[in-house]
Structures are given as structure tokens and as C-alpha cells.
Amino acid sequence: MQKTIVVLEESLYEHPRVHKHVKRRKKYYVHDEREEAKVGDIVLIEETRPLSRLKRWRLVEVLRRAEEG
């Protein structure tokens, strides 16, 4: 997919019954018009109209670049 990035959101919550911390992951397919985001970047996204079957988000800005090395 061109001009598309996959954003992974991880959240940690406590399971109500077993009181164990569980990591939850969610993937967002995000439209990156200028192709400015790279692997490992921290980005800000916003919801938009459906752009394709999976893409309903667009990149607003890159908040922090990934460290190279």
C-alpha cells in the first residue's frame, strides 16, 4: 500500500478477575500523504472519512523521530 503507515497502539490494563496486567495492542492503517513517517517514529493521527477499506485515519504530524543506530 502506497502512502500508508501502520500505527501500533499499546495499552496496559489490569484484568478485573485475575488482577493481572495485560498488554493490549491495536493497529491503525494511516494515510501519510507526504510519506514523512519512518519506522519507530512517534506520530499524531486523526480520524477522517474512509479513504479505503482499512484506512480511516490520517497523519497530522511526526512528534518524535526514531533514533538511528
N, C-alpha and C positions, 0 to 999 in steps of 0.2 A: 504494500500500500504506500503510495507516494504521499508526501506531506502529512503523514500520520505518525504520532508517537504513542507509546503505551505508557500510561502513568500508573504506578502501583502505589496504592494507599494501604498502609499497615496500621492497625489499631490493636491495642491490648485491652482486654476486659476480663473481669472476674466472672467465672461461671457461677450462676446463682445456686446450684445444688451442690456441686463438689468443691466450691470455693478454690478453684484452681485458675491461674492466669492463662488465658488462651489468646493466641495471636490470630487476628482475622485479617485477611487480605482481600482487596478489591482492585480490579483492573478497569481503567478508563481508556478508551480509544479517543485520542485528542487530535484535532486538526491543527497543524503547525504550518501556516501559510508560507512563512519565510524560511522554514527549515533551520531554525536557530538553536533548538534544543539538542543536547547530546546526551549520551548515556551517563547517568549519575547526577544530572542536574536537578536542582530543586526548583519546581515551576509553580506558577499560579494559573489555574484554569477556571473557566466559567461555562455555565450551561448555555446552549444555544439551540437553534432549530435543528432538526435531524439533517445531517449532511450526507449520511449513507446509512446502511443497515445497522452499523455499530457505532458510528461517530455522532455524538450529541454534545460534545464539549469542544471548546477552542482554547488555545494557548493565549493567555493575556501577557505574561512576561516570565522571563527566567529570573528567579530570585537569587540563586546562588549557583555558580558554575562548579562542576565536579573538578576535583584536584587531579592533575595528571601525574602519572608515575607509578 
